[in-house]
């Protein structure tokens, strides 16, 4: 029992570390995209991530057959679509807003499943969607009830990430998760490399990569946020029950805002804080079904008996 508790604690620490890495990645991506071509930056991020996974899990490459290849490629296209809209949106809005608006995918996944599998979302999902819409309104609506292009693109990225997650659920069954992820990274990286060659290659100053700050940003995004973050998530979810894991992973948005406030000097208003809080509450409702409250009630009932 003590060994199980130790494993659970290590699993929770792994998940928390992953959310810290991902939370910091919003600010670092925005910073890097201001100095370096964004398509080239993203191609390096995902191609290096794919290469690292291929090297670390080299014996598993034999598991890839033709069907595995096309399913991984299709899912990789969806992953690319989410990241391109997120990154372009991030250049037009703040890291804190991006961190919270991206988590819209948590709310959208049950509704995408509804379309694909005819599996109706439960009451918690509908309640979470209603709360989230109010939160998004507080965060994004401007004068005249309009939404800025940056916020709109990030919301679109949330929808695309939800579709990607459903595709992973459909195609990833009985597939090796590391090889499936490696294929997605490779396809995403190659598409970004093609976009760089078409739109950004002229005038690209590769020497910028030699700057210490840029080198750190690229290494962090490729090794830290992409490869290490994924490994920590897989390790953590092996030892932590799904409701607890979902709650910890939802902290990514909170850490994204904290990093943005401290390092990007993003200014918080009462309206933004209220909006972020509602979006976070919506994520907790959708991901956990408030199971932690039910457990607490059961424990209190058992203590009274």
C-alpha positions in Angstrom: 0.0 0.0 0.0 2.8 2.4 0.9 4.6 1.5 -2.4 1.4 2.3 -4.3 1.0 5.7 -2.5 4.7 6.5 -3.4 4.0 5.7 -7.0 0.9 7.8 -7.1 2.8 10.7 -5.6 5.6 10.3 -8.2 2.9 10.1 -10.9 1.3 13.4 -9.7 4.7 15.1 -9.6 5.3 13.9 -13.2 2.0 15.3 -14.3 2.6 18.6 -12.4 6.0 18.9 -14.1 4.4 18.4 -17.5 1.9 21.1 -16.9 4.7 23.5 -15.8 6.6 22.8 -19.0 3.5 23.3 -21.1 2.4 26.4 -19.2 5.8 28.0 -19.8 5.7 27.1 -23.5 3.1 29.7 -24.4 5.3 32.6 -23.3 8.4 31.1 -24.8 6.7 30.3 -28.1 5.5 34.0 -28.4 9.0 35.2 -27.5 10.7 33.0 -30.0 8.2 33.8 -32.8 9.0 37.5 -32.5 12.7 36.9 -33.4 12.6 33.7 -35.5 10.4 32.5 -38.4 7.5 30.8 -36.7 7.1 28.0 -39.3 10.8 27.1 -39.1 10.7 27.2 -35.3 7.7 24.8 -35.2 9.3 22.5 -37.8 12.4 22.2 -35.6 10.3 21.7 -32.5 8.3 18.7 -34.0 11.0 17.2 -36.2 13.5 17.1 -33.3 10.7 15.7 -31.0 10.0 13.0 -33.6 13.7 12.1 -33.9 14.2 11.9 -30.1 11.2 9.6 -29.8 12.4 7.4 -32.7 15.9 7.1 -31.0 14.6 6.5 -27.5 12.0 3.9 -28.6 14.0 2.6 -31.6 13.0 -1.1 -31.3 9.3 -0.1 -31.6 9.7 1.3 -35.1 9.1 -2.3 -36.4 5.5 -1.9 -35.2 4.7 0.7 -37.9 2.8 -0.8 -40.9 1.1 0.9 -43.8 -2.2 1.4 -41.9 -0.4 2.7 -38.9 1.4 5.1 -41.2 -1.6 6.7 -42.8 -3.6 6.9 -39.6 -0.6 8.6 -37.9 -0.2 10.9 -40.9 -3.9 11.9 -40.9 -3.8 12.6 -37.1 -0.6 14.5 -37.6 -2.4 16.8 -40.1 -5.0 17.5 -37.4 -2.2 18.2 -34.9 -0.6 20.6 -37.3 -3.9 22.5 -37.9 -4.3 23.0 -34.2 -0.7 24.3 -33.7 -0.7 26.7 -36.7 -3.9 28.4 -35.6 -2.6 28.5 -32.0 0.8 30.0 -32.9 -0.6 32.6 -35.3 -3.3 33.5 -32.7 -0.6 33.7 -30.0 1.3 36.4 -32.1 -1.9 38.5 -32.0 -2.9 38.1 -28.4 -1.2 37.5 -25.0 0.3 34.2 -23.7 -2.2 34.2 -20.7 -5.2 34.5 -22.9 -3.8 31.8 -25.2 -3.2 29.4 -22.3 -6.8 29.6 -21.2 -8.6 29.9 -24.5 -6.7 26.8 -25.8 -8.2 24.7 -23.1 -11.6 25.1 -24.9 -10.7 21.7 -26.3 -11.4 20.1 -22.9 -15.0 21.3 -23.2 -15.4 20.5 -26.9 -14.2 16.9 -26.9 -17.5 15.3 -25.6 -19.4 17.3 -28.3 -17.1 16.1 -31.1 -17.5 12.6 -29.8 -21.3 13.2 -30.0 -21.0 14.0 -33.7 -18.7 11.0 -34.5 -20.0 8.3 -32.2 -23.6 9.5 -31.5 -22.7 9.4 -27.8 -24.6 12.2 -26.1 -22.7 14.4 -23.6 -23.9 14.2 -20.0 -25.3 17.1 -17.9 -21.8 17.9 -16.5 -20.6 18.5 -20.1 -23.5 20.8 -20.9 -23.0 22.7 -17.6 -19.2 23.0 -18.3 -19.9 24.4 -21.8 -22.3 27.0 -20.5 -19.9 28.2 -17.8 -17.0 28.2 -20.4 -18.9 30.3 -22.9 -19.5 33.0 -20.2 -15.8 32.8 -19.3 -14.7 33.2 -22.9 -17.1 36.2 -23.2 -15.4 37.9 -20.3 -11.9 37.2 -21.7 -12.4 37.9 -25.4 -15.4 40.2 -26.1 -14.3 43.7 -26.9 -16.3 46.9 -27.5 -19.2 46.3 -29.7 -19.3 42.6 -28.7 -16.5 41.7 -31.2 -13.7 39.2 -30.7 -10.1 39.9 -31.7 -8.6 37.9 -34.5 -6.0 36.4 -32.2 -8.5 35.2 -29.6 -10.7 33.9 -32.4 -7.8 31.8 -33.9 -7.0 30.4 -30.5 -10.6 29.4 -30.0 -10.5 27.7 -33.4 -7.3 25.9 -32.3 -9.2 24.6 -29.3 -11.9 23.1 -31.6 -9.2 21.6 -33.9 -7.3 20.1 -30.9 -10.6 18.5 -29.7 -11.0 16.9 -33.2 -7.4 15.8 -33.0 -8.0 14.2 -29.6 -11.0 12.3 -30.9 -8.9 11.1 -33.9 -6.3 9.8 -31.5 -9.0 8.0 -29.6 -10.3 6.4 -32.9 -7.0 5.6 -34.5 -4.7 5.1 -31.5 -6.5 2.1 -30.0 -4.2 -0.9 -29.9 -1.4 1.2 -31.2 1.9 1.9 -29.5 1.4 5.5 -28.1 5.0 6.6 -28.5 5.2 5.5 -32.2 1.8 7.0 -32.8 3.0 10.3 -31.3 6.3 10.1 -33.2 4.4 9.8 -36.5 2.2 12.8 -35.7 5.3 14.9 -34.7 7.1 13.9 -37.9 4.1 14.9 -40.2 3.5 18.1 -38.3 7.2 19.1 -38.5 7.4 18.3 -42.3 4.3 20.4 -43.1 5.7 23.3 -41.1 9.1 22.9 -42.9 7.3 23.0 -46.3 5.4 26.2 -45.2 8.7 27.8 -44.1 10.3 26.9 -47.5 7.3 28.5 -49.3 6.6 31.6 -47.2 9.6 32.4 -44.9 12.8 31.0 -46.3 13.8 34.2 -48.1 15.7 36.4 -45.8 15.8 33.9 -42.9 18.8 34.6 -40.7 19.8 31.2 -39.3 22.5 32.8 -37.2 19.8 33.9 -34.9 19.7 30.4 -33.6 23.2 30.9 -32.1 21.9 33.6 -29.7 21.8 32.1 -26.2 18.2 33.1 -25.6 17.0 31.7 -28.9 18.9 28.5 -28.4 17.4 28.1 -25.0 13.9 28.7 -26.4 14.3 26.1 -29.2 15.8 23.5 -26.8 13.1 24.1 -24.3 10.3 23.7 -26.8 11.7 20.7 -28.5 13.2 18.7 -25.6 11.3 20.1 -22.7 7.7 21.0 -23.7 7.4 18.5 -26.5 9.4 15.3 -25.8 9.9 15.5 -22.0 6.4 16.8 -21.4 4.8 13.9 -23.3 6.9 11.3 -21.4 6.0 12.8 -18.1 2.3 12.8 -19.0 2.5 9.1 -20.0 4.4 8.2 -16.8 2.0 10.2 -14.6 -1.2 8.8 -16.1 0.1 5.3 -15.5 -0.1 5.7 -11.7 -2.8 8.4 -11.2 -6.5 7.8 -11.6 -8.1 9.7 -14.6 -10.1 12.3 -12.6 -7.0 13.3 -10.5 -4.9 13.4 -13.6 -7.3 15.6 -15.5 -7.5 18.0 -12.6 -3.7 18.3 -12.5 -3.3 18.6 -16.2 -5.9 21.4 -16.3 -3.4 23.5 -14.3 -1.5 24.1 -17.6 -3.7 27.1 -18.2 -3.1 28.5 -14.7 0.7 28.1 -15.0 0.5 29.7 -18.5 -1.1 32.9 -17.0 1.4 33.0 -14.0 4.4 32.8 -16.4 2.8 35.4 -18.6 2.3 37.8 -15.6 5.8 37.3 -14.2 7.9 37.2 -17.4 5.7 38.8 -20.1 4.2 41.4 -17.7 0.7 40.7 -18.8 -1.7 42.9 -17.0 -4.6 41.3 -15.2 -8.0 43.0 -14.8 -11.0 41.9 -12.7 -12.8 40.9 -15.9 -9.9 38.8 -17.1 -9.5 37.1 -13.7 -13.3 36.3 -13.6 -13.2 34.9 -17.1 -10.1 32.8 -16.4 -11.7 31.5 -13.2 -14.9 30.5 -15.0 -13.0 28.7 -17.8 -11.0 26.8 -15.2 -14.1 25.8 -13.3 -15.6 24.6 -16.6 -12.6 22.5 -17.3 -12.8 21.0 -13.8 -16.5 20.2 -14.2 -16.0 18.6 -17.6 -12.9 16.6 -16.8 -13.7 15.4 -13.3 -17.5 15.3 -13.2 -16.9 16.8 -9.7 -15.9 13.3 -8.6 -13.5 14.6 -5.9 -16.5 16.2 -4.2 -18.4 13.0 -4.2 -15.4 11.2 -2.7 -15.2 13.8 0.1 -18.9 13.3 0.8 -18.5 9.5 1.0 -15.6 9.9 3.4 -17.6 12.2 5.6 -20.6 9.8 5.6 -18.3 6.9 6.5 -16.7 8.9 9.3 -20.2 9.6 10.7 -21.2 6.0 10.7 
